[in-house]
Amino acid sequence: MAVAVGVPLLVAATVMAVVFTGTGVVGRSPLHRAVDQYLDAVGGGGPAPATGPGSGCPGGAPDPADALRGLAPRFGHRIVSSTESGDSAAVNVDLTPVGGDPVAVLLELRRTGDRWDVCTASTGRAAIDPF
């Protein structure tokens, strides 16, 4: 009887640990995956991923990669919060420059089909209601 009860509880605890601790990419939204891929490339010193065809990004906007590299040529990052409405999203991120203090950054993204593109990057935060 103890084994029959113990095994399902162990499985449930493992699933909860993965979901709640974020130890895997399971459950990461396409929005957050796009932000991670973009910031990994730019923060590692590589080229920024190009926007997709028919991107909803406004024309003539400053290059977000240039704005980020102006804050730090190389950096790590952590997504703090995000919100999306239709095909637009705002993501608050902490950039961690090598040997520096974290910098609060707001990324604005647009979605075309299944693809999210980073359109703008600026210092600061968007007020995002957690509820």
CNS distance restraints for C-alpha pairs under 8 A (distance, minus, plus):
assign (resid   1 and name CA) (resid   5 and name CA) 6.41 0.50 0.50
assign (resid   2 and name CA) (resid   6 and name CA) 5.81 0.50 0.50
assign (resid   3 and name CA) (resid   7 and name CA) 6.02 0.50 0.50
assign (resid   4 and name CA) (resid   8 and name CA) 7.22 0.50 0.50
assign (resid   5 and name CA) (resid   9 and name CA) 6.53 0.50 0.50
assign (resid   6 and name CA) (resid  10 and name CA) 6.10 0.50 0.50
assign (resid   7 and name CA) (resid  11 and name CA) 6.24 0.50 0.50
assign (resid   8 and name CA) (resid  12 and name CA) 6.08 0.50 0.50
assign (resid   9 and name CA) (resid  13 and name CA) 6.06 0.50 0.50
assign (resid  10 and name CA) (resid  14 and name CA) 6.21 0.50 0.50
assign (resid  11 and name CA) (resid  15 and name CA) 6.25 0.50 0.50
assign (resid  12 and name CA) (resid  16 and name CA) 6.15 0.50 0.50
assign (resid  13 and name CA) (resid  17 and name CA) 6.10 0.50 0.50
assign (resid  14 and name CA) (resid  18 and name CA) 6.37 0.50 0.50
assign (resid  15 and name CA) (resid  19 and name CA) 6.24 0.50 0.50
assign (resid  16 and name CA) (resid  20 and name CA) 5.81 0.50 0.50
assign (resid  17 and name CA) (resid  21 and name CA) 5.57 0.50 0.50
assign (resid  17 and name CA) (resid  22 and name CA) 7.90 0.50 0.50
assign (resid  17 and name CA) (resid  23 and name CA) 7.84 0.50 0.50
assign (resid  18 and name CA) (resid  22 and name CA) 5.82 0.50 0.50
assign (resid  18 and name CA) (resid  23 and name CA) 5.38 0.50 0.50
assign (resid  18 and name CA) (resid  24 and name CA) 6.36 0.50 0.50
assign (resid  19 and name CA) (resid  23 and name CA) 7.44 0.50 0.50
assign (resid  19 and name CA) (resid  24 and name CA) 7.76 0.50 0.50
assign (resid  19 and name CA) (resid  26 and name CA) 7.42 0.50 0.50
assign (resid  19 and name CA) (resid  27 and name CA) 7.23 0.50 0.50
assign (resid  28 and name CA) (resid  32 and name CA) 6.35 0.50 0.50
assign (resid  28 and name CA) (resid  33 and name CA) 6.58 0.50 0.50
assign (resid  29 and name CA) (resid  33 and name CA) 6.24 0.50 0.50
assign (resid  30 and name CA) (resid  34 and name CA) 6.10 0.50 0.50
assign (resid  30 and name CA) (resid 115 and name CA) 7.98 0.50 0.50
assign (resid  30 and name CA) (resid 116 and name CA) 7.60 0.50 0.50
assign (resid  31 and name CA) (resid  35 and name CA) 6.38 0.50 0.50
assign (resid  31 and name CA) (resid 116 and name CA) 6.24 0.50 0.50
assign (resid  32 and name CA) (resid  36 and name CA) 6.07 0.50 0.50
assign (resid  32 and name CA) (resid  79 and name CA) 7.71 0.50 0.50
assign (resid  33 and name CA) (resid  37 and name CA) 6.11 0.50 0.50
assign (resid  34 and name CA) (resid  38 and name CA) 6.12 0.50 0.50
assign (resid  34 and name CA) (resid 115 and name CA) 7.92 0.50 0.50
assign (resid  34 and name CA) (resid 116 and name CA) 6.11 0.50 0.50
assign (resid  34 and name CA) (resid 117 and name CA) 7.32 0.50 0.50
assign (resid  35 and name CA) (resid  39 and name CA) 6.04 0.50 0.50
assign (resid  35 and name CA) (resid 118 and name CA) 7.34 0.50 0.50
assign (resid  36 and name CA) (resid  40 and name CA) 5.83 0.50 0.50
assign (resid  37 and name CA) (resid  41 and name CA) 6.26 0.50 0.50
assign (resid  38 and name CA) (resid  42 and name CA) 6.27 0.50 0.50
assign (resid  38 and name CA) (resid  48 and name CA) 6.36 0.50 0.50
assign (resid  38 and name CA) (resid  49 and name CA) 6.18 0.50 0.50
assign (resid  38 and name CA) (resid 118 and name CA) 7.57 0.50 0.50
assign (resid  39 and name CA) (resid  43 and name CA) 5.43 0.50 0.50
assign (resid  39 and name CA) (resid  44 and name CA) 7.92 0.50 0.50
assign (resid  39 and name CA) (resid  76 and name CA) 7.76 0.50 0.50
assign (resid  39 and name CA) (resid  77 and name CA) 7.09 0.50 0.50
assign (resid  40 and name CA) (resid  44 and name CA) 5.81 0.50 0.50
assign (resid  40 and name CA) (resid  76 and name CA) 7.32 0.50 0.50
assign (resid  40 and name CA) (resid  77 and name CA) 7.96 0.50 0.50
assign (resid  41 and name CA) (resid  45 and name CA) 6.60 0.50 0.50
assign (resid  41 and name CA) (resid  46 and name CA) 5.15 0.50 0.50
assign (resid  41 and name CA) (resid  47 and name CA) 6.33 0.50 0.50
assign (resid  41 and name CA) (resid  48 and name CA) 5.97 0.50 0.50
assign (resid  41 and name CA) (resid  49 and name CA) 7.37 0.50 0.50
assign (resid  42 and name CA) (resid  46 and name CA) 5.37 0.50 0.50
assign (resid  42 and name CA) (resid  47 and name CA) 6.05 0.50 0.50
assign (resid  42 and name CA) (resid  48 and name CA) 5.36 0.50 0.50
assign (resid  42 and name CA) (resid  65 and name CA) 6.40 0.50 0.50
assign (resid  42 and name CA) (resid  68 and name CA) 7.84 0.50 0.50
assign (resid  42 and name CA) (resid  69 and name CA) 7.59 0.50 0.50
assign (resid  42 and name CA) (resid  74 and name CA) 7.51 0.50 0.50
assign (resid  43 and name CA) (resid  69 and name CA) 7.72 0.50 0.50
assign (resid  43 and name CA) (resid  73 and name CA) 6.97 0.50 0.50
assign (resid  43 and name CA) (resid  74 and name CA) 4.62 0.50 0.50
assign (resid  43 and name CA) (resid  75 and name CA) 4.57 0.50 0.50
assign (resid  43 and name CA) (resid  76 and name CA) 6.09 0.50 0.50
assign (resid  43 and name CA) (resid  77 and name CA) 7.99 0.50 0.50
assign (resid  44 and name CA) (resid  74 and name CA) 5.61 0.50 0.50
assign (resid  44 and name CA) (resid  75 and name CA) 6.76 0.50 0.50
assign (resid  44 and name CA) (resid  76 and name CA) 7.91 0.50 0.50
assign (resid  45 and name CA) (resid  73 and name CA) 6.72 0.50 0.50
assign (resid  45 and name CA) (resid  74 and name CA) 5.84 0.50 0.50
assign (resid  48 and name CA) (resid  65 and name CA) 6.22 0.50 0.50
assign (resid  51 and name CA) (resid  55 and name CA) 6.12 0.50 0.50
assign (resid  51 and name CA) (resid 117 and name CA) 5.63 0.50 0.50
assign (resid  51 and name CA) (resid 118 and name CA) 7.53 0.50 0.50
assign (resid  52 and name CA) (resid 112 and name CA) 7.87 0.50 0.50
assign (resid  52 and name CA) (resid 115 and name CA) 7.47 0.50 0.50
assign (resid  52 and name CA) (resid 117 and name CA) 7.09 0.50 0.50
assign (resid  54 and name CA) (resid 112 and name CA) 7.06 0.50 0.50
assign (resid  55 and name CA) (resid 110 and name CA) 7.23 0.50 0.50
assign (resid  55 and name CA) (resid 111 and name CA) 7.32 0.50 0.50
assign (resid  55 and name CA) (resid 112 and name CA) 6.01 0.50 0.50
assign (resid  55 and name CA) (resid 117 and name CA) 7.06 0.50 0.50
assign (resid  56 and name CA) (resid 110 and name CA) 5.45 0.50 0.50
assign (resid  56 and name CA) (resid 111 and name CA) 6.64 0.50 0.50
assign (resid  56 and name CA) (resid 112 and name CA) 6.52 0.50 0.50
assign (resid  57 and name CA) (resid 109 and name CA) 7.49 0.50 0.50
assign (resid  57 and name CA) (resid 110 and name CA) 6.11 0.50 0.50
assign (resid  57 and name CA) (resid 117 and name CA) 7.47 0.50 0.50
assign (resid  57 and name CA) (resid 118 and name CA) 7.86 0.50 0.50
assign (resid  57 and name CA) (resid 119 and name CA) 5.23 0.50 0.50
assign (resid  58 and name CA) (resid 119 and name CA) 7.39 0.50 0.50
assign (resid  61 and name CA) (resid 119 and name CA) 7.66 0.50 0.50
assign (resid  61 and name CA) (resid 120 and name CA) 7.24 0.50 0.50
assign (resid  62 and name CA) (resid  66 and name CA) 7.69 0.50 0.50
assign (resid  62 and name CA) (resid  67 and name CA) 7.62 0.50 0.50
assign (resid  62 and name CA) (resid 120 and name CA) 7.15 0.50 0.50
assign (resid  63 and name CA) (resid  67 and name CA) 6.62 0.50 0.50
assign (resid  63 and name CA) (resid 119 and name CA) 7.66 0.50 0.50
assign (resid  63 and name CA) (resid 120 and name CA) 7.00 0.50 0.50
assign (resid  64 and name CA) (resid  68 and name CA) 6.24 0.50 0.50
assign (resid  64 and name CA) (resid 118 and name CA) 7.24 0.50 0.50
assign (resid  64 and name CA) (resid 119 and name CA) 6.43 0.50 0.50
assign (resid  64 and name CA) (resid 120 and name CA) 4.87 0.50 0.50
assign (resid  64 and name CA) (resid 121 and name CA) 4.85 0.50 0.50
assign (resid  64 and name CA) (resid 122 and name CA) 7.94 0.50 0.50
assign (resid  65 and name CA) (resid  69 and name CA) 6.05 0.50 0.50
assign (resid  65 and name CA) (resid 121 and name CA) 7.68 0.50 0.50
assign (resid  66 and name CA) (resid  70 and name CA) 6.03 0.50 0.50
assign (resid  67 and name CA) (resid  71 and name CA) 6.77 0.50 0.50
assign (resid  67 and name CA) (resid 121 and name CA) 6.29 0.50 0.50
assign (resid  67 and name CA) (resid 122 and name CA) 7.00 0.50 0.50
assign (resid  68 and name CA) (resid  72 and name CA) 6.54 0.50 0.50
assign (resid  68 and name CA) (resid  73 and name CA) 7.72 0.50 0.50
assign (resid  68 and name CA) (resid 121 and name CA) 6.78 0.50 0.50
assign (resid  68 and name CA) (resid 122 and name CA) 7.87 0.50 0.50
assign (resid  69 and name CA) (resid  73 and name CA) 4.60 0.50 0.50
assign (resid  69 and name CA) (resid  74 and name CA) 7.16 0.50 0.50
assign (resid  72 and name CA) (resid  97 and name CA) 5.66 0.50 0.50
assign (resid  72 and name CA) (resid  98 and name CA) 7.98 0.50 0.50
assign (resid  73 and name CA) (resid  97 and name CA) 7.76 0.50 0.50
assign (resid  74 and name CA) (resid  97 and name CA) 6.03 0.50 0.50
assign (resid  74 and name CA) (resid  98 and name CA) 6.41 0.50 0.50
assign (resid  75 and name CA) (resid  95 and name CA) 6.15 0.50 0.50
assign (resid  75 and name CA) (resid  96 and name CA) 5.16 0.50 0.50
assign (resid  75 and name CA) (resid  97 and name CA) 4.15 0.50 0.50
assign (resid  75 and name CA) (resid  98 and name CA) 5.68 0.50 0.50
assign (resid  76 and name CA) (resid  95 and name CA) 5.77 0.50 0.50
assign (resid  76 and name CA) (resid  96 and name CA) 4.91 0.50 0.50
assign (resid  76 and name CA) (resid  97 and name CA) 6.40 0.50 0.50
assign (resid  76 and name CA) (resid  98 and name CA) 7.61 0.50 0.50
assign (resid  77 and name CA) (resid  93 and name CA) 6.70 0.50 0.50
assign (resid  77 and name CA) (resid  94 and name CA) 5.53 0.50 0.50
assign (resid  77 and name CA) (resid  95 and name CA) 4.41 0.50 0.50
assign (resid  77 and name CA) (resid  96 and name CA) 5.65 0.50 0.50
assign (resid  78 and name CA) (resid  93 and name CA) 5.64 0.50 0.50
assign (resid  78 and name CA) (resid  94 and name CA) 5.23 0.50 0.50
assign (resid  78 and name CA) (resid  95 and name CA) 6.65 0.50 0.50
assign (resid  79 and name CA) (resid  91 and name CA) 7.21 0.50 0.50
assign (resid  79 and name CA) (resid  92 and name CA) 6.22 0.50 0.50
assign (resid  79 and name CA) (resid  93 and name CA) 4.48 0.50 0.50
assign (resid  79 and name CA) (resid  94 and name CA) 6.46 0.50 0.50
assign (resid  80 and name CA) (resid  91 and name CA) 7.56 0.50 0.50
assign (resid  80 and name CA) (resid  92 and name CA) 5.36 0.50 0.50
assign (resid  80 and name CA) (resid  93 and name CA) 5.21 0.50 0.50
assign (resid  80 and name CA) (resid  94 and name CA) 6.73 0.50 0.50
assign (resid  81 and name CA) (resid  91 and name CA) 5.90 0.50 0.50
assign (resid  81 and name CA) (resid  92 and name CA) 5.20 0.50 0.50
assign (resid  81 and name CA) (resid  93 and name CA) 7.20 0.50 0.50
assign (resid  81 and name CA) (resid 128 and name CA) 7.23 0.50 0.50
assign (resid  82 and name CA) (resid  89 and name CA) 7.20 0.50 0.50
assign (resid  82 and name CA) (resid  90 and name CA) 5.62 0.50 0.50
assign (resid  82 and name CA) (resid  91 and name CA) 4.21 0.50 0.50
assign (resid  82 and name CA) (resid  92 and name CA) 6.02 0.50 0.50
assign (resid  82 and name CA) (resid 128 and name CA) 6.99 0.50 0.50
assign (resid  83 and name CA) (resid  89 and name CA) 5.61 0.50 0.50
assign (resid  83 and name CA) (resid  90 and name CA) 5.50 0.50 0.50
assign (resid  83 and name CA) (resid  91 and name CA) 6.56 0.50 0.50
assign (resid  83 and name CA) (resid 128 and name CA) 6.72 0.50 0.50
assign (resid  84 and name CA) (resid  88 and name CA) 5.67 0.50 0.50
assign (resid  84 and name CA) (resid  89 and name CA) 4.02 0.50 0.50
assign (resid  84 and name CA) (resid  90 and name CA) 6.39 0.50 0.50
assign (resid  85 and name CA) (resid  89 and name CA) 6.21 0.50 0.50
assign (resid  87 and name CA) (resid 110 and name CA) 5.51 0.50 0.50
assign (resid  87 and name CA) (resid 111 and name CA) 4.74 0.50 0.50
assign (resid  87 and name CA) (resid 112 and name CA) 7.13 0.50 0.50
assign (resid  88 and name CA) (resid 108 and name CA) 7.44 0.50 0.50
assign (resid  88 and name CA) (resid 109 and name CA) 5.81 0.50 0.50
assign (resid  88 and name CA) (resid 110 and name CA) 4.66 0.50 0.50
assign (resid  88 and name CA) (resid 111 and name CA) 6.35 0.50 0.50
assign (resid  89 and name CA) (resid 108 and name CA) 5.81 0.50 0.50
assign (resid  89 and name CA) (resid 109 and name CA) 5.12 0.50 0.50
assign (resid  89 and name CA) (resid 110 and name CA) 6.37 0.50 0.50
assign (resid  90 and name CA) (resid 106 and name CA) 6.83 0.50 0.50
assign (resid  90 and name CA) (resid 107 and name CA) 5.74 0.50 0.50
assign (resid  90 and name CA) (resid 108 and name CA) 4.64 0.50 0.50
assign (resid  90 and name CA) (resid 109 and name CA) 6.33 0.50 0.50
assign (resid  90 and name CA) (resid 126 and name CA) 7.21 0.50 0.50
assign (resid  91 and name CA) (resid 106 and name CA) 5.77 0.50 0.50
assign (resid  91 and name CA) (resid 107 and name CA) 5.16 0.50 0.50
assign (resid  91 and name CA) (resid 108 and name CA) 6.47 0.50 0.50
assign (resid  91 and name CA) (resid 109 and name CA) 7.98 0.50 0.50
assign (resid  91 and name CA) (resid 126 and name CA) 7.78 0.50 0.50
assign (resid  92 and name CA) (resid 104 and name CA) 7.19 0.50 0.50
assign (resid  92 and name CA) (resid 105 and name CA) 5.91 0.50 0.50
assign (resid  92 and name CA) (resid 106 and name CA) 4.75 0.50 0.50
assign (resid  92 and name CA) (resid 107 and name CA) 6.48 0.50 0.50
assign (resid  92 and name CA) (resid 125 and name CA) 5.80 0.50 0.50
assign (resid  92 and name CA) (resid 126 and name CA) 6.67 0.50 0.50
assign (resid  93 and name CA) (resid 104 and name CA) 6.02 0.50 0.50
assign (resid  93 and name CA) (resid 105 and name CA) 5.20 0.50 0.50
assign (resid  93 and name CA) (resid 106 and name CA) 6.23 0.50 0.50
assign (resid  93 and name CA) (resid 107 and name CA) 7.49 0.50 0.50
assign (resid  94 and name CA) (resid 102 and name CA) 5.78 0.50 0.50
assign (resid  94 and name CA) (resid 103 and name CA) 5.45 0.50 0.50
assign (resid  94 and name CA) (resid 104 and name CA) 4.82 0.50 0.50
assign (resid  94 and name CA) (resid 105 and name CA) 6.09 0.50 0.50
assign (resid  95 and name CA) (resid 102 and name CA) 5.35 0.50 0.50
assign (resid  95 and name CA) (resid 103 and name CA) 5.11 0.50 0.50
assign (resid  95 and name CA) (resid 104 and name CA) 6.54 0.50 0.50
assign (resid  95 and name CA) (resid 105 and name CA) 6.96 0.50 0.50
assign (resid  96 and name CA) (resid 100 and name CA) 6.57 0.50 0.50
assign (resid  96 and name CA) (resid 101 and name CA) 6.23 0.50 0.50
assign (resid  96 and name CA) (resid 102 and name CA) 4.48 0.50 0.50
assign (resid  96 and name CA) (resid 103 and name CA) 6.49 0.50 0.50
assign (resid  97 and name CA) (resid 101 and name CA) 6.67 0.50 0.50
assign (resid  97 and name CA) (resid 102 and name CA) 6.72 0.50 0.50
assign (resid  97 and name CA) (resid 103 and name CA) 7.96 0.50 0.50
assign (resid 103 and name CA) (resid 123 and name CA) 7.41 0.50 0.50
assign (resid 104 and name CA) (resid 123 and name CA) 5.78 0.50 0.50
assign (resid 104 and name CA) (resid 124 and name CA) 5.21 0.50 0.50
assign (resid 104 and name CA) (resid 125 and name CA) 6.46 0.50 0.50
assign (resid 105 and name CA) (resid 121 and name CA) 6.77 0.50 0.50
assign (resid 105 and name CA) (resid 122 and name CA) 5.62 0.50 0.50
assign (resid 105 and name CA) (resid 123 and name CA) 4.33 0.50 0.50
assign (resid 105 and name CA) (resid 124 and name CA) 5.12 0.50 0.50
assign (resid 105 and name CA) (resid 125 and name CA) 6.23 0.50 0.50
assign (resid 106 and name CA) (resid 121 and name CA) 5.71 0.50 0.50
assign (resid 106 and name CA) (resid 122 and name CA) 5.35 0.50 0.50
assign (resid 106 and name CA) (resid 123 and name CA) 5.97 0.50 0.50
assign (resid 106 and name CA) (resid 124 and name CA) 5.86 0.50 0.50
assign (resid 106 and name CA) (resid 125 and name CA) 5.38 0.50 0.50
assign (resid 106 and name CA) (resid 126 and name CA) 6.63 0.50 0.50
assign (resid 107 and name CA) (resid 118 and name CA) 6.68 0.50 0.50
assign (resid 107 and name CA) (resid 119 and name CA) 7.41 0.50 0.50
assign (resid 107 and name CA) (resid 120 and name CA) 5.69 0.50 0.50
assign (resid 107 and name CA) (resid 121 and name CA) 4.62 0.50 0.50
assign (resid 107 and name CA) (resid 122 and name CA) 6.72 0.50 0.50
assign (resid 108 and name CA) (resid 118 and name CA) 6.06 0.50 0.50
assign (resid 108 and name CA) (resid 119 and name CA) 5.69 0.50 0.50
assign (resid 108 and name CA) (resid 120 and name CA) 5.21 0.50 0.50
assign (resid 108 and name CA) (resid 121 and name CA) 6.58 0.50 0.50
assign (resid 109 and name CA) (resid 116 and name CA) 6.31 0.50 0.50
assign (resid 109 and name CA) (resid 117 and name CA) 5.33 0.50 0.50
assign (resid 109 and name CA) (resid 118 and name CA) 4.47 0.50 0.50
assign (resid 109 and name CA) (resid 119 and name CA) 5.22 0.50 0.50
assign (resid 109 and name CA) (resid 120 and name CA) 7.11 0.50 0.50
assign (resid 110 and name CA) (resid 116 and name CA) 5.65 0.50 0.50
assign (resid 110 and name CA) (resid 117 and name CA) 5.47 0.50 0.50
assign (resid 110 and name CA) (resid 118 and name CA) 6.82 0.50 0.50
assign (resid 110 and name CA) (resid 119 and name CA) 6.83 0.50 0.50
assign (resid 111 and name CA) (resid 115 and name CA) 5.47 0.50 0.50
assign (resid 111 and name CA) (resid 116 and name CA) 4.37 0.50 0.50
assign (resid 111 and name CA) (resid 117 and name CA) 6.30 0.50 0.50
assign (resid 112 and name CA) (resid 116 and name CA) 6.57 0.50 0.50
